Amino acid sequence: MTASESLVAQFGPEAKNTSIITVLENLMQLHSLDVEELYIRWEQFSYQRHEKQTELTLKNLDAFKQFLQHQIEKKSTQVSSAIKKPNGIKKTKPIRSLNSSPAFGFNIPNTPTLKKRKLQGRSTEVKQESSSSKLEFNSDDRLDEKPIVQSSPFGSTIKNESGANMPLKLRESNKLLDSLNPESIEVADGIDLDSDIQDKRVNISPFYDPKKYRFRTMRQKIQEAADVLDDQIETFYDIFNNHYKLTSTDFTDPTVQSQSEVFAVGRIVPDSTLSEGFPNVNAIALETSRNHGIGRRIRLDLSEIKEVSLFLGQIVAIRGKNATGEYFKVEEVLSMPYPDSPVSTSEEIQEIQSNMDNTPMKAVITSGPYTSDETIDFEILSNFIERLNTDIRPHVVVMFGPFLDITHPLIEQGKLPIFPGIKSQPRNLDEIIQKVLVPILKKIDSRIQVVLVPSTRDVFSKHAAYPQDSFDRKNLQLPKNFKCFANPSTFQLNEAFVGCSNVDIYKDMKEITKGGATSMRNRFDRVTEHVLQQRRYYPVFPGGTRKQVIGKDNNGKNIYEHISGADLDVPYLPLTEFVGGFTPDILIIPSELQHFARVVQNVVVINPGKFVLPKGGNGSFAQLTVTCPDLESGDLTKIESDETTYLHNVWKRSRVDILTS
């Protein structure tokens, strides 16, 4: 497929215009982007304009050019300020270690003793010193932060003596950016922290086995990984059989030549013989399981399919025939059924009503990073916690990492600032957490419950692969109102089931779409539906990666270096599946893309956005209000079975506000 055909397939029929095609191809060449990357930038451009889908016109493309140029200028300013350092500073390489941390599901391998590992970061090879993250700094290497106010095109900033930018807040705190169900539901008051009477606490219960996350990483075995990938396909055979009332004999090996129409189940993979770069509808194949195809692959012909949305790693069921033995002509892609929703009994609902005194629950959701890329300063977080205790007063705060990013430019360069108010300055990354971050978190009122979910980029996480073990609360010396959950995890807030995953599926999923109506739908909706149908928090395989350009080869092509990404631990991918086989009431997946709150297939989906913007300044957070369940109000759907139960219908009873931090 030519570049022009790929652009039309990705952007839709509007891109068939010769002038538009020319502009898009020039932008790809100018910014070294492939079709998928260019389309993601176009969607970012649409979100910034608060449009679901910006019309593809020459006028809008001119504005899109300025948007891309503005991104380049921001990145170049960020990089130049990050590498600038005063004379005499010694560049120290960052050290980070993984400690052992066991999984759930089938085929869980044994975990031998963990050995030293090499950090795949922007810096070069580093040396392991101990079982915790140790990055030693000399007192001469610190950045002296004596502020000098200076103006910039992006607002007022501060410059320290090293010349690094330290932006001031660019937006007013607590400003409403977006809202879900604002007309029908009022914002909850939260906890009355001024009252002597102790408020009813929201019941927080993990709905997973934490012990199964304590496996040792970086010890993958090919056989164990293959068994897990094979079992994923086999599981969906039963799902399709039950949903479409088929039998095991209806499904056959699609790689075998046959003149009859058959059904087949497998994983979408790139066709290595045709695909160059990002795969498209003409360059994908179906990978079978060992039971139904000996693990072989067959190229797919989707010419008869009018509309479809696929991605690498997706498990699909198809109907068609393999008449030649060279490819499988698809006549139909079977719609994947959605999992069931969680339910509660009347006794459980009445208990929640009594505990909450029929008042609504209030929760706050934040996602790191909690510092800008230009300084290690938790001032915005500290000010936010004061507002939590005085103005917002939620029952629960759910905080996603990274709390301190291992890929932070200053950490990679071995430079730490002077932290005011601390007599003995931190000498390594562990001491930054203990002496700077933890005291700030401890300021959260003890009557507010806090849930911490890690990121694979957290410097104080001993488990840097996905799925990821939780933080050690006792090691961090956090009080009992803090709860540390795994990544991903499912837990209950009263009756509501909350699913959390701290890997950016919205950015990592590279869709292969065909059909104007499919491609024109909101990307967030499409990706969320894939997550729900696949019954996994991160169904993409292989996982997405972040890269940076470090130079050019002799032919002038960019040379990339791996920074971070999903870093999937394949033998433990069963831990990323929906626990219990049902969808959560609330799905929280932080993303680098535009913040949002939506209802998709009766699930409240939230991306709180970055808490602190990369260039500095307050980002965003989500404020969730869920009214108390009431059996008499009709808000709950009654399910008659052996035992009378009720659907929670949290999507009808929830309000989500996206606010500036």
C-alpha positions in Angstrom: 0.0 0.0 0.0 1.3 3.4 -1.0 1.6 6.3 1.4 -1.4 8.0 -0.2 -3.5 4.9 0.2 -2.5 4.6 3.8 -3.4 8.2 4.5 -6.8 7.7 3.0 -7.4 4.5 5.0 -6.4 6.3 8.2 -7.9 9.8 7.7 -11.0 8.8 5.7 -12.4 9.6 2.3 -11.7 13.4 2.8 -8.0 12.7 2.3 -8.6 11.7 -1.3 -8.3 15.3 -2.3 -5.0 15.8 -4.1 -4.2 19.0 -2.3 -4.9 17.5 1.1 -2.8 14.4 0.3 0.1 16.6 -0.7 0.0 18.6 2.5 -0.2 15.4 4.6 2.7 13.8 2.8 4.8 16.9 3.2 4.1 17.0 6.9 5.1 13.3 7.2 8.4 14.0 5.5 9.1 17.2 7.3 8.4 15.9 10.8 9.7 12.3 10.2 6.3 10.8 11.1 4.6 7.7 9.8 0.8 7.6 8.9 -0.3 6.4 12.4 1.9 8.9 14.2 0.6 11.7 12.1 -3.0 10.6 12.7 -2.4 10.6 16.5 -1.1 14.1 16.3 -4.2 15.1 14.3 -6.4 13.7 17.0 -4.4 15.6 19.7 -5.0 18.7 17.6 -8.7 18.0 17.5 -8.9 17.5 21.3 -7.0 20.8 21.9 -9.7 22.5 19.8 -12.4 20.7 21.9 -13.7 19.0 18.7 -14.7 15.4 18.5 -13.4 15.2 14.9 -11.9 18.2 13.1 -12.9 18.5 9.5 -10.0 17.7 7.1 -9.8 20.9 5.2 -6.9 23.0 3.9 -7.7 25.7 6.4 -7.6 23.3 9.3 -4.4 21.8 8.0 -2.8 25.2 8.1 -3.7 25.4 11.8 -2.4 21.8 12.2 1.0 22.9 10.8 1.2 25.6 13.4 0.2 23.0 16.1 3.1 20.7 15.0 5.5 23.6 14.9 4.5 24.7 18.4 5.1 21.1 19.7 8.6 21.1 18.2 9.4 24.5 19.7 8.2 23.3 23.1 10.3 20.1 22.9 13.4 21.9 21.7 13.1 24.5 24.6 12.6 21.7 27.0 15.6 19.7 25.8 17.9 22.7 25.6 17.1 23.8 29.2 17.4 20.3 30.5 20.9 19.7 29.2 22.2 23.2 30.2 24.2 22.9 33.4 26.7 25.2 35.3 30.5 24.6 34.9 32.0 22.1 37.2 29.0 19.8 37.5 29.9 16.2 37.3 27.4 14.1 35.4 26.4 11.1 37.4 24.6 8.1 35.8 21.3 7.1 37.5 21.1 3.9 39.3 17.9 2.0 39.6 17.3 -1.6 40.8 14.6 -4.2 40.8 14.0 -6.3 43.9 12.0 -9.5 43.8 8.6 -8.9 44.0 4.6 -14.1 42.6 1.0 -14.0 39.6 -2.3 -15.3 39.1 -3.9 -17.4 36.5 -2.6 -20.4 34.7 1.0 -21.3 33.9 2.6 -19.2 36.6 6.3 -20.0 36.4 8.7 -20.5 39.3 10.7 -17.4 40.2 14.4 -18.0 40.7 16.6 -15.5 42.5 16.6 -12.1 40.9 19.9 -10.9 39.4 21.2 -7.5 38.7 19.7 -5.7 35.8 20.5 -2.9 33.4 18.2 0.1 33.2 16.9 0.8 29.7 16.9 4.5 30.0 18.2 7.4 28.0 21.5 7.2 29.8 24.2 4.6 29.0 24.8 1.4 30.9 24.7 1.9 34.7 26.2 0.0 37.6 24.1 -1.8 40.3 25.1 -0.8 43.9 22.4 -2.2 46.2 18.9 -3.5 46.4 17.3 0.0 46.4 17.6 2.9 44.1 20.9 4.7 44.9 22.0 7.8 43.0 24.7 9.6 44.9 25.2 13.3 44.5 28.0 15.6 45.7 26.9 18.9 47.3 28.7 20.7 44.5 26.4 19.1 41.9 23.2 20.6 43.2 21.2 23.3 41.4 21.0 26.4 43.5 17.5 27.7 43.0 17.7 31.4 43.5 14.8 32.7 41.4 15.1 35.3 38.7 11.7 36.2 37.2 11.7 36.4 33.5 9.0 36.5 30.8 8.5 34.0 28.1 6.1 33.3 25.3 4.3 30.8 27.5 3.9 33.1 30.5 6.0 34.1 33.4 8.8 31.7 34.4 11.6 31.5 36.9 15.2 30.9 36.0 17.7 29.5 38.5 21.5 30.2 38.3 22.0 27.3 36.0 19.6 28.8 33.5 17.0 26.0 33.8 13.4 27.2 33.4 11.2 26.9 36.5 7.7 27.9 35.2 5.2 29.5 37.4 1.6 28.2 37.4 0.0 29.0 34.0 -3.6 28.3 34.9 -5.9 29.1 37.7 -6.4 26.2 40.2 -9.7 24.4 40.4 -10.9 25.7 37.0 -13.5 23.4 35.4 -12.1 21.9 32.1 -14.8 19.2 31.4 -17.7 17.6 33.1 -19.9 14.5 32.8 -23.5 14.6 34.0 -23.3 18.1 35.5 -27.0 18.9 35.0 -28.4 15.9 36.9 -26.0 15.4 39.8 -24.6 17.9 42.3 -21.0 17.8 43.5 -20.8 15.9 46.8 -19.8 17.8 49.9 -17.4 15.1 51.0 -16.2 14.6 54.6 -16.9 17.2 57.3 -13.4 17.5 58.6 -14.4 20.2 61.1 -16.9 18.0 62.9 -16.0 16.1 66.0 -18.3 13.3 64.8 -16.3 10.8 62.8 -17.7 10.5 59.2 -18.7 7.1 57.8 -15.8 5.8 55.9 -16.1 4.5 52.3 -15.4 0.8 52.3 -12.3 0.1 50.1 -11.8 -3.6 49.3 -9.2 -5.0 46.8 -10.7 -7.5 44.4 -7.6 -9.3 43.4 -4.9 -11.4 45.1 -1.9 -9.2 45.9 0.4 -12.2 46.6 0.3 -13.2 42.9 2.0 -10.0 41.9 5.1 -10.7 43.9 6.9 -12.4 41.1 10.5 -11.7 40.0 10.8 -9.8 36.8 13.1 -10.1 33.8 13.1 -13.9 34.0 10.8 -14.8 31.1 10.9 -18.2 29.6 9.9 -18.7 26.0 7.8 -21.8 26.7 5.9 -20.1 29.5 5.2 -16.9 27.4 4.0 -19.1 24.5 1.6 -21.0 26.8 0.0 -17.8 28.0 -0.4 -16.3 24.5 -1.8 -19.7 23.4 -4.3 -19.9 26.3 -5.6 -16.4 25.5 -6.8 -17.6 22.1 -8.2 -20.8 23.6 -10.2 -18.8 26.2 -12.0 -16.9 23.4 -13.1 -20.1 21.7 -15.4 -20.8 24.6 -16.6 -17.2 24.7 -17.6 -17.3 21.0 -19.1 -20.8 21.3 -21.4 -19.8 24.1 -22.4 -16.5 22.6 -23.1 -17.6 19.0 -24.3 -21.1 20.0 -21.6 -22.7 18.0 -19.8 -26.0 18.6 -16.2 -26.9 18.7 -16.5 -28.5 15.2 -17.7 -25.2 13.7 -14.2 -23.8 14.2 -11.4 -25.2 12.1 -7.8 -24.4 11.1 -7.9 -21.4 8.8 -4.4 -22.1 7.5 -5.7 -25.3 5.7 -7.0 -24.9 2.2 -10.7 -25.5 1.9 -13.6 -24.6 -0.4 -16.1 -24.4 2.5 -16.8 -21.4 4.7 -15.4 -22.0 8.2 -15.1 -20.1 11.5 -11.7 -19.3 13.0 -10.3 -17.7 16.1 -6.9 -16.2 16.5 -4.7 -13.2 17.2 -4.1 -10.2 14.8 -0.5 -10.0 13.9 1.5 -8.2 11.1 2.1 -10.0 7.9 5.9 -10.0 7.8 6.0 -10.7 4.1 4.0 -7.5 3.1 4.2 -5.0 6.0 6.7 -2.2 6.0 6.4 0.0 9.1 3.0 0.3 10.5 0.6 -2.5 9.4 -2.6 -1.8 7.5 -5.7 -3.7 6.4 -3.7 -5.2 3.5 -0.8 -6.4 5.6 -2.2 -8.3 8.6 -2.4 -12.0 9.4 -4.2 -14.3 11.9 -2.1 -16.3 14.3 -3.7 -19.5 15.5 -3.4 -21.5 18.7 -1.5 -24.8 18.8 -4.8 -26.7 19.3 -6.6 -25.2 16.3 -3.8 -24.4 13.9 -0.4 -25.6 15.2 0.4 -21.9 15.9 0.7 -21.1 12.2 -0.3 -17.8 10.6 -2.4 -17.0 7.5 -2.7 -13.7 5.7 -6.1 -12.1 5.8 -8.0 -10.6 2.9 -10.4 -8.0 4.2 -11.6 -6.7 0.8 -15.2 -7.9 1.5 -15.3 -6.1 4.9 -16.8 -2.6 4.7 -16.0 -1.5 8.2 -13.7 -2.8 10.8 -11.3 -1.7 13.6 -8.4 -4.0 14.5 -5.1 -3.8 16.4 -2.1 -6.0 16.9 -2.7 -8.5 19.7 -6.5 -8.5 19.3 -8.2 -11.8 19.6 -10.9 -12.1 16.9 -13.4 -14.6 15.4 -13.8 -14.6 11.7 -15.9 -16.4 9.1 -14.6 -17.0 5.6 -12.7 -19.5 3.4 -9.1 -20.3 2.5 -9.6 -21.3 -1.1 -6.0 -21.0 -2.3 -4.0 -21.9 0.8 -2.2 -18.5 0.5 -4.7 -16.2 2.3 -8.0 -16.4 4.2 -10.8 -14.3 2.6 -12.8 -12.9 5.4 -16.5 -12.6 4.9 -17.4 -11.5 8.4 -15.6 -10.4 11.6 -17.8 -11.6 14.4 -18.7 -9.0 17.0 -17.1 -9.6 20.3 -19.6 -9.9 23.2 -19.1 -7.6 26.2 -18.7 -9.1 29.6 -21.4 -9.0 32.2 -21.7 -6.1 34.7 -21.2 -6.5 38.5 -24.3 -6.8 40.8 -25.0 -6.6 44.5 -27.7 -8.0 46.7 -30.3 -5.9 48.5 -28.6 -6.6 51.8 -25.3 -5.2 50.5 -27.0 -2.1 49.1 -28.8 -1.5 52.4 -25.6 -1.8 54.4 -24.0 0.8 52.1 -26.9 3.1 52.6 -26.6 2.8 56.4 -22.8 3.4 56.3 -23.0 6.5 54.1 -26.2 7.8 55.7 -27.7 8.1 52.2 -25.0 10.7 51.3 -23.0 10.6 48.1 -19.4 9.4 47.9 -16.7 11.9 46.7 -13.4 10.8 45.2 -10.4 12.5 43.7 -8.2 11.0 41.0 -4.7 12.3 40.1 -2.0 11.0 37.8 1.7 11.8 37.7 4.1 13.2 37.0 3.9 15.4 40.0 6.9 17.6 39.0 7.8 19.3 35.7 10.6 18.1 33.4 12.7 21.1 34.4 12.8 20.9 38.2 12.1 18.4 41.0 9.6 20.6 42.9 6.5 19.2 44.6 5.0 22.7 45.3 1.9 22.1 43.2 1.3 18.8 45.0 1.8 20.4 48.4 -0.7 23.2 47.6 -3.2 20.7 46.2 -3.1 18.6 49.4 -3.9 21.8 51.4 -7.0 22.2 49.2 -7.9 18.5 49.7 -7.9 19.1 53.5 -9.8 22.4 53.5 -11.9 22.8 50.3 -12.4 19.5 48.4 -12.5 17.1 51.4 -13.1 13.8 49.5 -13.7 10.5 51.0 -11.1 8.8 48.8 -8.1 10.0 46.8 -6.7 7.7 44.1 -3.2 8.7 43.1 -1.4 7.2 40.1 2.4 7.3 39.5 5.0 8.2 38.4 5.5 10.1 41.7 9.2 10.6 40.7 10.0 9.7 37.1 13.1 7.6 36.5 13.3 9.3 33.0 13.3 12.8 34.5 16.0 14.8 32.8 17.6 16.0 36.0 17.8 12.5 37.4 19.4 11.3 34.2 22.0 14.0 34.3 22.7 13.3 38.0 21.6 16.8 39.2 19.5 17.4 42.2 18.2 20.8 43.4 18.5 22.2 46.9 15.3 21.3 48.7 14.4 24.2 51.1 13.6 23.4 54.7 15.6 20.2 54.8 18.8 20.3 56.9 20.3 17.1 55.6 19.9 17.2 51.8 18.9 13.9 50.0 21.9 12.0 48.6 20.1 9.6 46.5 16.6 8.9 45.0 15.4 6.9 48.0 16.1 9.8 50.3 14.2 12.2 48.0 11.2 10.0 48.5 11.7 9.7 52.3 12.7 13.3 53.0 10.7 15.3 50.4 7.7 13.4 49.0 6.5 11.2 51.9 6.2 14.2 54.3 4.0 16.0 51.8 1.8 12.9 51.4 1.5 12.5 55.1 -0.2 16.0 55.3 -3.3 14.4 53.8 -5.9 14.3 56.6 -6.0 10.9 58.3 -9.8 10.7 57.7 -9.2 10.8 53.9 -8.4 7.4 52.5 -5.7 7.3 49.9 -5.0 4.6 47.2 -1.6 4.6 45.5 -1.2 2.9 42.1 2.4 2.7 40.8 3.9 3.4 37.4 6.7 1.3 35.8 8.6 4.6 35.7 8.6 5.2 39.5 12.1 5.4 40.9 11.1 3.8 44.2 9.2 0.9 42.6 11.1 -2.4 42.8 8.9 -3.9 40.1 9.4 -2.1 36.7 7.5 -4.5 34.4 3.7 -4.7 33.7 1.8 -6.2 35.5 3.4 -4.5 38.5 3.5 -5.2 42.2 2.2 -2.5 44.6 4.4 -0.1 46.7 5.5 -1.2 50.1 3.5 1.0 52.5 5.5 0.1 55.6 8.8 0.7 53.7 7.6 4.1 52.7 6.5 4.8 56.3 3.0 5.9 55.2 0.1 5.9 57.7 -2.8 3.4 57.7 -5.2 5.6 55.7 -2.9 4.8 52.7 -3.6 1.7 50.7 -1.1 0.5 48.0 -2.6 -1.5 45.1 -1.0 -3.3 42.1 -0.9 -2.1 38.5 -3.4 -3.1 37.2 -5.9 -3.7 39.9 -9.6 -4.0 40.6 -11.1 -2.8 43.9 -14.4 -1.7 45.4 -15.4 1.7 46.6 -18.6 0.7 48.5 -20.7 -1.1 45.8 -18.8 0.3 42.8 -16.1 -1.8 41.2 -13.2 0.3 40.0 -10.7 -1.0 37.4 -7.3 0.8 37.3 -4.4 0.4 34.9 -1.4 2.7 34.7 -0.2 2.0 31.2 -1.2 4.3 28.4 -3.4 2.1 26.2 -4.9 5.1 24.5 -1.5 6.1 23.1 -0.1 2.6 22.6 -3.0 1.0 20.6 -2.3 1.5 16.9 -5.6 0.8 15.2 -6.0 -0.7 11.8 -9.3 0.9 10.7 -11.4 0.5 7.5 -14.6 2.3 6.7 -15.4 6.0 7.2 -17.9 5.6 9.9 -15.5 3.5 12.0 -12.6 5.8 11.6 -14.7 8.9 12.3 -15.8 7.7 15.7 -14.1 9.1 18.8 -10.8 7.3 19.3 -11.3 7.1 23.1 -14.6 5.3 22.6 -13.1 2.8 20.1 -10.1 2.0 22.3 -12.2 1.6 25.4 -14.6 -0.8 23.6 -11.6 -2.9 22.6 -10.4 -3.0 26.2 -13.9 -4.1 27.4 -14.4 -6.7 24.7 -10.9 -8.2 25.1 -11.4 -8.4 28.9 -7.9 -7.1 29.5 -6.6 -3.8 30.7 -3.8 -3.9 28.1 -4.8 -6.1 25.2 -2.0 -4.7 22.8 0.8 -7.2 21.9 3.6 -6.5 21.7 3.5 -3.6 24.1 4.0 0.0 23.1 7.4 1.7 23.6 8.7 5.2 24.0 11.7 6.2 21.8 13.8 9.3 21.3 16.0 10.2 18.4 19.7 10.1 19.3 21.2 10.7 15.9 21.2 9.7 12.2 22.8 6.9 10.3 24.9 7.2 7.2 21.8 7.2 5.1 20.3 10.1 7.0 17.6 8.0 8.8 16.9 8.6 12.4 18.5 6.3 15.1 16.1 5.7 18.0 16.8 4.7 21.6 14.3 3.0 23.8 13.2 5.1 26.8 10.3 3.3 28.4 7.0 1.6 27.6 4.7 -1.1 28.7 7.5 -3.5 29.3 5.2 -6.5 29.3 6.1 -9.5 31.5 4.3 -12.0 29.2 4.1 -15.1 31.5 2.1 -13.0 33.9 -0.3 -11.3 31.5 -3.2 -13.2 33.1 -2.9 -10.7 35.9 -4.0 -8.0 33.4 -7.4 -9.7 32.7 -10.6 -8.4 34.3 -10.9 -10.2 37.6 -14.2 -12.2 37.9 -14.8 -11.9 34.1 -17.0 -8.8 34.4 -16.5 -5.2 33.5 -15.8 -2.7 36.2 -18.3 0.1 36.9 -15.6 2.7 36.7 -12.5 2.3 34.5 -9.5 4.6 35.2 -6.6 4.6 32.7 -4.3 7.7 32.8 -3.1 8.8 29.4 -0.7 11.4 28.0 -3.5 12.4 25.6 -6.3 14.8 26.4 -8.1 14.4 29.7 -11.6 13.1 29.5 -14.6 11.5 31.3 -17.0 9.5 29.2 -19.6 6.7 29.4 -18.8 3.8 27.2 -21.0 0.7 27.2 -22.4 1.7 30.6 -18.9 2.1 32.1 -17.6 5.4 33.4 -14.2 5.9 31.8 -11.8 8.5 33.2 -8.5 9.9 32.2 -7.6 12.6 34.8 -4.7 14.0 32.7 -1.3 14.9 33.9 -1.2 16.5 37.3 1.8 18.7 36.4 2.5 19.8 32.8 5.9 18.9 31.3 6.9 22.6 31.0 5.6 23.3 34.5 2.3 24.7 35.7 -0.7 22.9 37.1 -2.3 20.2 35.0 -5.6 18.5 35.8 -7.3 16.0 38.1 -10.7 14.3 38.2 -13.3 14.8 40.9 -15.9 11.9 41.1 -19.3 12.1 42.8 -21.4 8.9 43.1 -24.8 9.1 44.7 -25.7 6.6 47.3 -27.5 3.5 45.9 -31.2 3.5 46.8 -33.5 0.5 46.2 -36.6 2.7 46.1 -35.4 5.3 43.6 -35.3 3.1 40.6 -31.7 4.0 39.8 -30.7 0.3 40.2 -31.8 -2.4 37.7 -33.3 -5.4 39.4 -32.1 -8.8 38.1 -34.3 -11.8 38.9 -32.4 -15.1 39.3 -31.8 -17.6 42.0 -31.0 -14.6 44.2 -32.4 -11.2 43.6 -29.6 -8.8 42.7 -29.2 -5.3 41.4 -27.1 -3.7 38.6 -25.2 -0.8 40.1 -25.8 1.6 37.2 -23.0 3.8 38.4 -22.9 5.5 35.0 -26.4 7.0 35.8 -25.4 8.0 39.4 -22.0 9.6 38.7 -20.7 13.0 38.0 -17.1 13.6 36.9 -15.5 17.0 36.8 -12.0 17.5 35.3 -10.4 20.5 37.1 -7.1 22.2 37.0 -4.7 21.1 39.7 
